[in-house]
């Protein structure tokens, strides 16, 4: 496969080359005249008027190809300030970090606008509640397909044109959701748009590439905060807008936001080179995801912890609506939707927490803290939620803060294991998280129907307990699958400055951490890594 993504997406129309006075076969061309009047240059005419003779309009298919070719050329164009320059490397600024977070927020929100308005959709399309419930299921299935089959391509293509193409495609197809009156078409378009709504998962590995090691967790936390915020803000916006206007307005709003994101990314997203310029076989690339799961213990540990943590998260937000809409609370949809504001406030703490904790200590330490936050919140909320609304509020704070902390720390750890395969590593992690979300939704709803709020919450206590168990099975310095070899230290050993054999050169301490060795290789210090006396 080619590194230069998109060079042959749209084929030429096959017309022979008539430049340099030839007819395409090497013979001199004879100009044709009519009444001795020179023809206008066909290239100066609009696309719909150009033909080989210059007198009749082009066929619609050729005109369409021309328009698409020009649109793709515009999409691929990189402004000078976004181009890679070895003399002046691109700086990952706070403004770019916030732009990625904004894009992640309102891109992933596309998956959740329908959740609070399923009853409105059922009335509009004249279908039953059972039938309309397929919409969120279809979108989650499409998102899973995108995670598995599109995200690994981030290790092959340049991220800028790939991301821009996906955003443009999603926004254009989203127009159909705004205007269709057929439920089947609505479901098909929902699936298609959700497949391409994976651009945040392409941006996160790019942040891992651009951000310096000592600030990686902080940079990731800003984008992850935007990602998680999208889950919550979609419910609030959709519920409020639909309460007072037509449900289609939230889809029109999303359409405008998608094109706004496209314009901002086109203007400011850096053109980072492919991490595998030599190309990769697509199917071998997919198989390599499975191989990495069996190769890297730290990836398996992160996947299992992420799966069980997200299970408790989605179980809570699924069953919270049932609890608050029934006695003793009997809150309306707007009040229930406003509970998401609690999560939004909590997410704002993430970047500050990452700066002072996750960036300074080993990732596993922060994962442990995140699971403790989740456990405290779930226990308090589960066993007090039936008689005081303070319980679910405390649970929202604990579970949102804990999930965010654990996700940022896990990503910070796994992005160090394969610098040239970060998108595939991210795919493995996100597939496990997504499986946890599906389990949490299904198990939480079923247990609530059978045993109420306490029953579903008790299952979440068990899920968080399982996540803590997997944290405890392998220490931060252990190179194998189970154990605490290397000690119990929580300070990051790959960030301590040390004196090398060359007094004028300052390097990072190698310690005994496999992540440190990878970072040395990642920064171009040779394949020997930890054993090279010139670098350590």
N, C-alpha and C positions, 0 to 999 in steps of 0.2 A: 504494500500500500504506500501511497505517496505521502510525504510529510506535508507538502503544500496543499492543505485542505481546500477542496472546492475548485481546483483547476479545471476539472472536466465534469462539473455537475450538469451544465447545459451544453449540449453539443452544438457545433456550428451547423448551419443549414445545408452544408454540402455543396454550395455553389463553387464552380471552378475558379481558380485564381486567375484574374485577368489583368494583373498589374504588369508593369514594365513592357507594355505593348504586345503581350502574347495572349493567346486564347486559352491558356491552361494546359496546352499540349506541346508547348514549345514553338508553335507557329505564330508568325506575325498576325496581329489582329487588324482587321479593316474597319475603321470607324464607319458607322452608319449615319447618314444624314437624311433629312426630310426637308425638301424645299430650300436646301442650302442654309437652313437655320441651325446653328449649333445647339445641341441639347444642353439642358441644365445638368450640372453634376448631380448624379443620383444621391451621392452622400450628403448633399445639402438639403435634400427633401425630407419631410417627416417620414417616420418609419412606415406609415400606412400608404405612402405614395412611391416608395422605392421599389423598382423591379429591375431585372436585367436589361430591359429595353428603356426604362425610365418613363414609360407612358401609362402603365396600369398599376393600380395599387397591389401591394404584396398580399399574399394569402394571409388570413387571420393567424394561422399557426406560426408563420414566419415572423409576423409582427409581434406576436406574444413572446416568441423566443428572444427577439431583440430587446423587448422591454425587460424580460426576466434577466437577460444577460447584463443589461445596464444596472438593474437593481442589485444584482449580485456583485458587480464591480464596485458599486457605491458602498455596499455593506462590507466588502473586503478592504476598502481603502482605510489606511491607518494614518491619522493625523500625525504630523512630525513630532509633537510632544509625547506621543504614545509609543513611538518606535524604540526598539531595543538598540542601545548604543554602548559598545564596549568601553568607550572612553568616558562616558557619563552614565553609569548604571542607573536604572530606574529606582527611585526611592519609594518605598511603600509608606505613603503618608497617612495621617489620620483621616483626611478628607476622602481618600480612596477607600480606606477601611469602612468608613460610614456609608459610602456609596454601595459597596458590596452588601452591607447589612440591609440597606434600604431595598436593594434589588431582591435579596433573599426573602425579606419579609413579605413583599407584595407579589412575589412569584409563587411562593408556597401557599399563600392565602387562597390562591385559585382552587385548591383542593378542598377548602373548608367553607366557602361561601354558602354552599347548599345545605349545610348541616342544620341551621336553625330555621330554614324556610321550606322544609320538605312538605309541610302541609299546604303551603302556598303553591308549590309546584304541582302537587296532586290536584288541587282545584283548577289550576290553569290548564293542565294537560288532560283533565278529566280522567284520571286514573286513581286506583285505590292507594291507600297508604302503604300497603304491602308491596305494591308494584313500584311506587316511587322510591322506596328504600333501596332500590338497586343502584340509584345514582351515586351515592357515596362509595358503594362497593366497587362499582365500575371505575371510578376515579382512583381509588386506592390500588386496584389491580393495574391500571395504566401506569401509575407512578412506580409500582414495583417493577413493571416491565422496563421502564426507562432507567431505573437504577441498575438493573442487571445488564441491559443490552446497550445503553447509550453512554452511561458514565465511564465505563472502561476506555471508551474512545478518547477521553481526555488525556490518556497517556500516549496517544498516537498523533492527534491533530494539535495544531496551535489553538490554544484555548480561546483567544479573542474572536476569530471568525466563527468558531464552532458555537460559542455561547450566543453571539449575535444572531446567527442563523436560527437557533432554537427559540430565542425570544421573539424574533420576527415571525416565525412560523406559528408559535403559540398565539400571538396577538392577532394574526390574520384569521386563523381558524376560529378563534374565540368569538369573532363577529357573528358566526353562525349560531352560537349559543344565545346571542342577544336577540335574534330575530326569528328563529325557528318556532313553529307551532306544532311540530310533530315530535312526540315523545321518543320514538325510536331514534330519530335523527339527533335529538338532544343527548341521548345516552351514547351514541356513537361518537359524537363530537366531544363529549366529556371525556371519553376514553382517550381519544387522539390527543387532546390538549394536555391531559395529565401525563402522557408518555413523555412529552417534551418539556414538562414543568420540572426538570431536574437540574436546571442551571445553578441553583445554590450548591448542589453537590459537586459541581465542577469548579465553583469559586473557592470552596473551602480548601481543596488541595493546592490551588493556586496561591492562596494566602500562606500556606505552609512553605511554598517555594519562595515567595517574595519577602516575607517577614523575617527579620534576623532571629537567630536562635533564642537569644535572651528575651525577646518580646513576642515570641510565637504564640504562647498561650493567651496573652492579652489581645493580640490581633484576632486570633480565632474566636475568643469570647465575644467580641463585638459582632462578628458575623453570625455566630451561633445564637446570640441574643436576638438578632433580627429574624433568624429562622424560626425560633420558638415563638417570637412575638407574632409572626404571621399566623400561627395556629390560633392564637387568641384574638388578635385584632379582626380576623375574618369573621369570627362569630359575633363580635360586638357590632361591627359595621353592617353586616348582613341583617342582624336582628333589628337594629334601629332603623335602617333605611327601609326595610320591608314593612316595618310596623306602620310607617306613615306615608309610604309611596308604593309604587308597583315593584314587584320583585325583580323585574328586568333591569331596574335602575342600578342595582348593585353589580350586575354583569356589565352594563355600560361603563360604570365607574372603573371596573377592573380592566376593561379594554383600554381606556385612556391611560391608566397606570402602566399597562404593559408597553405601550408605545412611548411613554415618558421614560421608562427604564431603558428601552432600546436606544433612545436618543442620548441619554446620559452615559450609557456604557460605550456607545460609539465614540463619544467625545473624550472619554477619560480612561477607559479600560486599557491597560498596557498590553502590548503585543509580545507576550512571553514566548520564547521558542519552544518547540516540541521537546519533550524529555526523551524521546526515542526517535531521533531524526532518520535513523536507518530504516524505520518501518517495522511493523510487527504483523504477524498473521492474526486475524481477528479471532478465529476459533481457538488458536493456541493461547491468545491473550485471555479469553474467558476461562480456559482450563487452568491458566496460571493462578487465577483467584482461588481455586480449590487447592492448588498446590501450596499456596502461601498459608492457608489455614492450617495445614499439616506441618508447615516449616517453622512458624513463628509462634512460640507460646504466648508472647505478650499480646498478639493479635487475637488469639482464641480467648484469653482472659478478658480482654476489652469487649469482645463480641458477646460473651455470656453475661457480663455485668450490664452492658448496654441493653440487652434483650430483657432481662428481668426488671431493670429500672423503668424502662419505657412501658412495660406491662402494667405496673402500678400507676403510672402517670395517666395512661389512656383509660384505665378502669375507673379512676377517680372522676375524670371529666365526663365520662359516659354516664355514670350513675348519679352524678351531682344533680343533673336536671331532674331526674326522678325524685330525688329526696326533696329538693326545694319546691317542686310543683305540687307536693302533697302536704296534708296536715302534718305537723303543726305550722308549717311555713306558708304554703299555698301562694308562692310568689309567681308573678307573671313572667312572660318570656323576656321582657326588657330587663327586669331585676336579675333574672338568672344570667342573662348575657353580661351584665355589668360585673359579675364575679370574675370575669376575665381580666378586669382592671387590676385585681390583686396580683395576678400573675405578671402583668406588664410592669408593675412597680417593682416586683421582685427581680425581674430580668435585668433591670437597670443596675443592679448591684454587681452583676457578673463581671464586667470588665475591670472594676476596681478590685474585686476579690482576686481575679486572675493575676493582676499586676503585682499584688503583694504576697500572694500565696502560691498559685500554680506555677508562676515563672521562677520561683525561688526554691521550691521543694520538688521531690520526685513525684511524678503523676499519680502513683498509687496512693500516696498520702492524701491527695486531694480527692481521689475517688472514694477513699474510706470516709472522709468528712462528708462528701456529698450523700453517701448512702446513710450516714447517721442522721443528716438533716431530713432525708426522706422518711426514715423509720420513725423519728420523733413526730413528724407531721402526720403520718398515717395512723400511728397509734392514738394520738390525741383526737384526730378527726373521726376515726372509726368508732371509738367508744364514748364520744360525747355528742356526736352529730345528731342523734335522735332527739335531743332535748335542748340544745343551744346552738345557735348559728355560728358562735365563736369557734366551734370545733372544725367545721369545713373551711373556715377562713384560715385558721392556723395550718390546716392540712395543705391548703393551696400554697401558702408561703413556703412551707417546708419541702413539699414535693417539687415545686417549680425551681427553687434554689438548688435543691439536691440534684435534680436531673441536669440542670445546666452545668453545675460544677463537675459532675461525673462525666458528662459528654465532652466538655472542653479538655479535661485532663486525659481522657482516653484518646481523643484525637491528637493531642500533643505527643502522646507516647507512640502511637502507631504510625504517625507521619515520619518517624525517624528510621523505620526499619527498611524501607525501600524507596529511596529518593526518586528513582525513575519510574516508580509504579504507584504513586500516591493515589491516583484515581481508582486503581484496582483495589488497593488497601481500603480506601474509603467505601468502595462498593461492598466489600465483604462486611465491613462494620455496619453500614446502613441497612443491608439486607437483614442482618440479625436484629437491629433495632426495629425495623419494620415488622418483622415476625412477632416481636414482643408487643407492638401496638395492636396487631390483629388479635393476638391472644388476650390482651387486656380488655379489648372491646367486647369480645365474645364471652369470655369467662365472667367479666364484671356484670354484664347485663343479665346473664343467665342466673348467676348467684343472687343478684338483687331480686329477681322475680321469685326465687325460691325462699330466700331467707332475709331479704331486706338489706338495708345499708350496712349493718354490722357484719353480715355474712360476706358481702363483696369486699368490705374493708379488711376483714381478717385474711382473706386470700392475698390481698396486697401486702399485708405484714409478712406473709410467707414468701412472697416474691422478693421483697427487699432483703429478707433473711438469707435467701439463696444467693443474692448478689453479694452480700457481705461474706458469705462462705467462699465464693470464688475469689474474692479479694484476698482472703486469708490464706488460700492454698499456695500462693506464689508471691514471694517477696520482691521488692523493687530491684534487687541486684542479682536475683537468681537467673542463671542462664538456661536452666532446664525447665521442665514442665511443672514440677511441684517442688516446693522447698523454699528456704530462706537463706540460701547460700549467698555469701558476700556481706552479710551483716544486716542490721536493722536501721542504718542511717537514713534520714529523710532529706538531708541536704543534697542538692544536685551536685554531683562531682564533675560534671562536664562544663561547669561555668566558672570554676575557680582558676584564676590566673596563676601561672607557675613560671619558673625560670628554666629555660632550656639550655642546651649546651652552647648555643649562640646567645650571648648576653643581650644582643640588640634585638632579639626576636622574642616576642611574648606569645605563648600559645595557651590553649585550654588544657586543663588537667585531664589526663586520660582516665584515671581512676580504674574501676573494674567494670564499668557499665558498657554493655554492648551498644547502647544508644549513642554514647560518646564516640565510639569508633565509627559508627555510621555517619555521625555529623562531621568527623574529620574527613572521611571519604567524600561526603557530600560537598564540602568546601574545597575540594581539589587537592587534598594533602596526600594522595596516593592510596593504593590498595592495601598497603601494609597496616595502615590505621594505627592500632595501639602499639605495635611492636617497632615502629620506625623511630629510631632515636632522634632523628632530625625534627620530627613533629612532636615528640613527647620526651 
